[in-house]
C-alpha cells in the first residue's frame, strides 16, 4: 500500500499562462526559448501560450529585427468569473515587487 508521501504532488498555484505573462513582464524582449526553459515547458507550448495571451488582449507584439518586443495590457481583467473584475496588474505587481525585494536584499551590505 502506498502512502501519500510516496508520491509528492506536482501541482502549482499558477498556470503556465500566468507564468509566461510574468516572464514577459520581467523582460519584454525575452525569447520564447528562454521563457520555455525558465518555466519548464517546450518552446512550442510557450509559443501557443503567447498566441493565446495575444488573442485575448493581454499582450501585443512588435517585431524589432529578428526579435519580438512584448507590451502587456495590465488593465485586462482575469478570465475566471470570481476574479473577472480584477486587472492582471495585481498578479504582475506581486511578482515584480518580489523581484525588487530579492534584488535589494542581495545588494544590501552584510549585517555587522
Secondary structure in CASP SS format (residue, H / E / C, confidence):
PFRMAT SS
TARGET T0000
AUTHOR 0000-0000-0000
METHOD secondary structure of the structure
MODEL  1
X C 1.00
X C 1.00
X C 1.00
X H 1.00
X H 1.00
X H 1.00
X C 1.00
X C 1.00
X C 1.00
X C 1.00
X C 1.00
X C 1.00
X C 1.00
X C 1.00
X C 1.00
X H 1.00
X H 1.00
X H 1.00
X H 1.00
X H 1.00
X H 1.00
X H 1.00
X H 1.00
X H 1.00
X H 1.00
X H 1.00
X C 1.00
X C 1.00
X C 1.00
X C 1.00
X C 1.00
X H 1.00
X H 1.00
X H 1.00
X H 1.00
X H 1.00
X H 1.00
X H 1.00
X H 1.00
X C 1.00
X C 1.00
X C 1.00
X H 1.00
X H 1.00
X H 1.00
X H 1.00
X H 1.00
X H 1.00
X H 1.00
X H 1.00
X H 1.00
X H 1.00
X H 1.00
X H 1.00
X H 1.00
X C 1.00
X C 1.00
X C 1.00
X E 1.00
X E 1.00
X E 1.00
X E 1.00
X E 1.00
X E 1.00
X C 1.00
X C 1.00
X E 1.00
X E 1.00
X E 1.00
X E 1.00
X E 1.00
X E 1.00
X C 1.00
X C 1.00
X C 1.00
X C 1.00
X E 1.00
X C 1.00
X C 1.00
X C 1.00
X H 1.00
X H 1.00
X H 1.00
X C 1.00
X C 1.00
X C 1.00
X E 1.00
X C 1.00
X H 1.00
X H 1.00
X H 1.00
X H 1.00
X H 1.00
X H 1.00
X H 1.00
X H 1.00
X H 1.00
X H 1.00
X H 1.00
X H 1.00
X H 1.00
X H 1.00
X H 1.00
X H 1.00
X H 1.00
X H 1.00
X H 1.00
X C 1.00
X C 1.00
X C 1.00
X C 1.00
X C 1.00
END
